[in-house]
Amino acid sequence: MAEPRFLVVRNDEEQYSIWPAGRDLPAGWYDMGFAGTREECLAHIDTVWTDMRPRSVRESAS
């Protein structure tokens, strides 16, 4: 049996998550163009999400 596929998604605050492939994305979340197994997607997020603070917090700190 094939492993479920997931998408890497991001919201307006630049927070990342994964979402089951083939399901409609929730409002405010956008496909980031990376798909794979759960583990592959989480590994990708580990490499691209280097500052976990929401965008609004990062911008207010500068």
N, C-alpha and C positions, 0 to 999 in steps of 0.2 A: 504494500500500500504506500502510495506517495505521501511524503510529508506535506502538511499544509503550507501554503505560500502566504507570505505577508508583504506589505508595502511599508517603507519608511515614510512617515508623514511628519509634517511640521505645522505649527499654528502661527498666528500673527505675532505671538510673543517669542517666536523662534525656539519653542520647546519641541522636542522630538518624541515620537512614539512609534509603535508599529500598529498596523491595522490589517485584518484579514483581506487578502486579495479577492477581488470579485464582489466585495460589499461596498455599498455607497459610503463615501467618507462622511463623517459628521460635519456639521456646519463649522466653518472656521479652520478646518484642517486641510492640508494640501499635500498631494503626492510629490515626493522629492526625487522620483525617478529611480529608486533602488528597490528591488524585490528579491526575495529569497526565503530561506527557511527562517524560523524565529531566531535561531542562533546567529545566522548570517546577518540578519537585519540589526540585531542588538550589537553585534561586533562593528557594523558600519556606523551605527550611532555613536559608539565609543570613540571612533576616530574623528567624527565631524562635530560633535557637540562638546566643545572644549570649555565652555563657560555656561554652567547650568542656570545662571540667574536669568530670569525673564528679561526680554529686551527692554521693557520700560524701566526696570531697575538698573540695568547697565547704563542706559542713557541718562538717568537721573544722577548717577554717580560721577559722570564725567563733566 
